[in-house]
Amino acid sequence: MATVWSGCSTSCGSFGQELPPRGSRSGRDSTRFRRRSGGRSRVDARHIQAPSPAMVTAGACVCRAAPCLLESEVSGKEDAEVAVWGVDGEPHGAAGHDGGKRRGLRRRPVRPLAVVEKGGVSVPPAIAAELDRKSEHGGLRLHFLEEKDEELLSRRLIKLSQSNKVRSATELFDSMRASGLQPSAHACNSLLACFVRRSSLADAMRMFEFMKGKGMATGHTYTLILKAVASNGGYASALEMFNEIEEDENSKKNVDVIVYNTMISVCGRAKDWMLVQRLWRRLKENSLSGTLLTYDLLVSIFVQCGQCELAIAAYQEMIQNGLDPSEDIMKAIIASCTKEGNWEFALSTFSRMLSAGMKPNTILFNSLINALGKAGQDELAFRMYHLLTSSGFKPDQYTWSALLSALYKSGRCWDVLELFQGIKAKHPTLLNDHLYNIALMSCERLGQWEHGLQLLWMMEKSGVKISVVSYNHVIGACEVASKPKVALEVYRRMISQRCSPDTFTYLSVIRACIWGSLWNEVEDILEEVAPDSSIYNAVIHGLCLRGKIGMANEVYAKMRSIGLVPDGKTRAFMLQHIATD
């Protein structure tokens, strides 16, 4: 049970009685304590200081038994009842008695003060409004503070706020205000942070307005209230408040880079990169220099939003300002550059990362190898691979995929097949459908239909899922090698495996059949294919080139009858042959 104030707090209530005048007999007996047999003197109410006029407030109650004494430690739970300490220092129960074991200072029934409206002590309207307001923490109590040291009370308020004892902290704050004492800016910020942590937005706003009115608001104050508003009303509400703060000349001088960081973070969570860019520009316009956290936020947000150029610009500005980028910033820049194909800047950032003693991971190596491979820089890609292995990392599926793609992109299809065989021999467990497909693409380009069939058979045997793309590559290799019958066999195998052909499958097998003079097969495939303009156009082109004009006319008539529109090349072929005839 809390022992912050000893026997000094009273619950607010609606009582109609007033305190008796000082020295009156009616109040004398109720505030006098009889001495014990040891000869202790009596304590008279006349020796107790009367409450200050600031405490005579509507709805406020004060303790008539003894002045408030702040204890040196804050412990225990907040409770509606507070333990009362006896004369000899032993605690008594909340009811004010010790079961008859000892006599000491006991809590007496408290009669609250009523407001004196006429002929009495006047109450400042601001204080009355503050005390009359309804807090989110229920009915609070005011305490008559014997301690008048604002610095000491402010430290006590900070300790209560940091302990998240929001009720006790609020009571102490209100009591200080009612006694005409001013808490420090640090104490107010601590209580404001406590309200924010407890999601008490109404109390947080009241504290913010109080600090703003007293000219006590600091950059930390604005940071706390903007976070609270963003959590409850969204980033748009926080941005509106931030704009109002910047427009106020008195408040603008307290807006520092930390406040800007808060708003950049709030807008970044909403993925609004345009607002983030605007805040970044306003930060520079106000002659404020970004911190490492500022650029961390900027780079991270721009990368997540796909704004590679802005991310690189923020990174370069950070370097110009003499700030050392963190490992996370460099990794984000490299990842963004590799996505955009800016492999040169990614490579320079990687070199800077190594010079700073940072150790890249496998993901970063794979990203660079992939970017270099897409750019046709296969030699640099293999240098990066050797650097990966020398750094103690083992290549994974993504590493091999990036290397095979680099070789294929450079037109080194035989090297692709050779590297694939090496992977199969040394790392068979790493083979997947993507690696097989890169090898099949090389077979298609080289016309290696036999090798393609072997790879297809290996895929079936090892249980790797064969997609329509894999079958298309093998059929394409048969087309390049002028093996129409083999292409038809692969096509039928594909259908038997319940793999649905796509447009590319039909186009490849029909072209192979036309150049192999398999006219009946062409007609059969056309009967199986759903109406598709691209397929009919390809058939008419092939028939016209092979001199099958009559068959081309039949296909053209069927095409028009089912409502398909021929392309310009098809119409040109048909007009040319009609004019010739």
Helices and strands as residue ranges (DSSP letters): H 25-28, G 29-31, G 45-47, G 53-55, E 84-85, E 91-92, H 125-132, H 150-162, H 166-178, H 185-197, H 201-213, H 219-233, H 235-247, H 249-252, H 257-269, H 273-285, H 292-304, H 308-320, H 327-340, H 343-355, H 362-374, H 378-390, H 397-409, H 413-426, G 428-430, H 433-446, H 449-462, H 468-480, H 484-496, H 503-515, H 519-528, H 533-545, H 549-561, H 568-580
